[in-house]
């Protein structure tokens, strides 16, 4: 027997799978399809760390099993390759982003292949390939033609040093994540996508999907649908209203002040009446340094300034109330103004306590100071005029009716979801296929002119004006209007990284099609994705954006299903050995190349699946890796005890059928850790028996193959088990054979268990009593007493009554 040498075995079988196209699937097949999808990676310069293979291995296991169960399996891989990190690297190192991307992809692909994933590499895609982004641009044009893409002045996070707009995620502590410069807010004309048009459908259609609960919750929370009322508060001495939206109009009698966003137009419109304008403007400047996320953090200290010289009137109490500005109110949510009810809102309560504002309770027994949950408060209304004595539910309904009757407000549905900012003032992204003509306005590029190629530039540095580096390329920018033929200028903003990832799963179905994003036949066969797994950090925006694009494509007849993914799961993060997130700065990153080199890819795969509950974060352990390597070495050594035989060993029949059942069910439910544990148990049974048939070993190797494909393929060949393992049929268990014939049952004396006995299932009562009485503990428990009664509950318990 040769020594187990993963480096030789794994390269051999990876080459074999490539040469024989073992995992290439067909679009035209009579087989039932199974489409497994993992989030395609951003090919950074750092390459993979050991967190990446965890989700890939989990669905690789499912995919390998499904193929052997007779499915036509699509398990693809590609590259989400546009984006800021590559552009930053290009700027710093004076290397074209396309070359950086090409090198990074080559490195990533080599790493993925070394781990032995069963990806169909014939369908590999790259979002920076013009043949791919041609269709990203095409989708944008369809959105534009349907009025779902439009331009709007929007405040953005602006880094004065890097001279670029930043997403909220790129602002940390009010500073640019890249350079540390303080971020400011700058108004910029941006392309927007009207995702809000789909808000209700994005919520309602979740009911038909197999998404884990926490993903559904995140989707709904991000959309933030809420029913309530808009209420108009008059401004004292002005014929003007300040509109607010609230889900709790019943609490209006407790509204003792108002808060508006620092960007609210009221400030500019009434600047001449504001007595402390300098103080207000200074506060606004401070707020401009914060991202929306930082401004709305619940735990942060409340800050604000009262607007002196302008008062509001509570429309129900007719009392004057102060108006404040504070950064916890955003112009992008609701109306940019709130009525503050400090007695029944934690945030308003903290603000009122800090600034000494009135607090008036209006719901009996649910004052914030008593730590009641006022979002779902119940009880009777107090201090509430026409609502006094009513229960909250009835008070809400009555107040909305009153507001509408007296023209003080209206019934309204509001959403936290905002339209999608789709512009980036950067180079490394998809060009937006729009030109601007002085005569015709914004005009779409004709579809036959797609793709609009990203031009070569010598300098990727952003401009002082905040425009994209493309703005400096006058030969590219200056063009003719497709509508009138007059002079026009190309759009110089590029699309965000989200664009290419919002439809990539569709391109996998037909990646080489040059006539459409995918053929009608391919889309009808493969969609929706049967199972999509990815990180929890992508279960809000990416999932929403891609569901929105898919629904739009469904509406215009491009795709046959209204939802892109039937099932969505998420994995827990692999942490460093110190229980912290892996990062270069923490020095706790583990490179999978090192594990593959030192222990083998099968060990890496086995450990990543055996490490713990797939949905939960787990720390990396070198000892755990070594333990999985020892298990595979024991598996390798089993070849020494294999003998001829086309049936299961009599002693192993039950354990093998139990293992088939458990492993099959566990793989299908992302519980590979307990499946591996069961396979370890079976391998120990093999070793204890000292001799196993070829049929015993065949089934064992097939069951282990999805986790450890290389060693199992090699053992299959070494032991002459027939053909190639990956082409075998998945074993089927027989339910009746999963039941142990010998069982253990307790023996009680006067209702107390004193020992156990092993009996054959369904043994006769006389046989059971005979076995129980032969045990030496029987006599000890009698000890001179008389047996009054003997009771046997079949296959459950023996009870001896003595006196």
Number of C-alpha atoms within 10 A of each C-alpha: 8 6 8 15 12 19 15 11 17 23 16 13 17 19 13 12 15 15 9 9 14 15 23 19 21 14 15 10 11 9 11 11 22 23 22 23 25 22 21 19 16 21 25 19 16 11 20 22 16 22 22 17 21 22 26 24 25 25 24 23 25 24 28 24 25 20 21 18 14 16 19 24 27 27 26 26 26 23 24 21 30 28 22 18 17 24 24 17 16 21 16 11 10 13 16 19 23 18 12 19 23 14 14 20 23 12 17 20 17 12 18 19 17 19 26 22 25 29 24 19 17 15 19 15 23 21 22 22 16 17 19 21 23 24 22 25 25 21 18 21 22 17 19 18 13 11 11 18 21 16 15 13 12 15 18 23 26 26 25 15 14 19 18 23 26 22 16 16 11 15 25 17 14 22 20 27 16 15 10 15 16 19 25 22 21 15 12 19 13 20 22 20 24 18 21 18 12 15 20 13 14 21 18 10 11 17 10 10 13 15 19 12 11 13 19 18 15 15 19 21 15 15 20 16 15 14 14 19 25 23 27 21 23 20 18 15 10 10 7 12 15 19 18 20 26 23 17 20 23 26 27 20 24 25 26 25 25 24 24 27 25 28 20 16 13 13 20 11 10 12 15 10 13 16 13 14 18 11 12 21 14 11 18 20 13 14 24 23 22 23 25 22 13 18 21 15 11 12 7 11 11 19 15 21 20 19 21 15 16 21 22 24 23 23 17 17 14 12 13 17 21 17 25 20 23 23 26 22 22 20 17 16 15 20 18 20 25 23 26 24 26 26 26 28 18 20 18 24 20 17 19 20 12 13 13 9 16 17 20 19 23 26 26 16 17 21 22 19 14 10 11 16 14 17 12 9 17 16 15 20 24 21 16 22 12 15 21 14 17 18 18 21 15 14 22 20 15 16 22 22 16 15 20 15 11 9 11 18 23 19 19 15 15 19 17 17 18 18 16 16 21 20 23 25 25 29 29 29 25 29 26 25 24 24 23 19 21 11 12 14 12 19 20 19 21 13 15 8 10 17 21 18 16 17 11 13 13 11 15 22 20 20 17 13 9 19 20 26 21 28 23 15 15 11 9 15 16 16 17 16 24 17 15 12 10 13 15 23 20 24 19 25 25 22 26 22 20 16 24 25 21 19 22 24 29 21 21 25 26 20 20 17 13 13 8 15 26 20 19 14 13 18 21 13 18 22 22 21 20 18 19 20 20 19 16 16 10 13 20 18 15 15 19 22 20 22 22 26 22 22 22 21 19 16 13 11 11 17 23 19 17 18 22 24 25 16 17 22 21 21 19 18 21 24 21 21 16 12 13 15 18 22 13 10 7 11 9 17 19 20 14 23 21 13 17 20 12 13 19 25 28 26 28 28 27 25 24 27 25 21 20 17 16 24 16 11 17 20 16 24 15 11 9 15 20 14 15 22 19 14 16 19 16 16 24 18 17 19 18 12 15 18 15 11 13 11 11 19 18 7 12 16 16 20 18 23 22 21 24 24 18 21 23 20 14 18 23 17 12 21 21 30 20 18 25 24 14 20 22 17 13 18 18 15 17 22 15 9 13 12 17 23 17 23 18 21 25 21 20 20 22 26 24 21 20 28 30 24 27 25 27 26 20 19 21 22 14 11 16 11 15 10 11 12 21 21 13 15 15 19 16 12 17 12 11 11 14 18 14 14 13 13 14 15 19 17 25 20 18 13 11 11 14 13 15 16 16 13 18 14 15 12 13 13 15 10 12 21 17 11 13 22 13 11 13 9 15 18 12 9 15 15 10 10 11 10 12 9 11 14 14 16 10 14 18 12 17 24 19 22 17 16 10
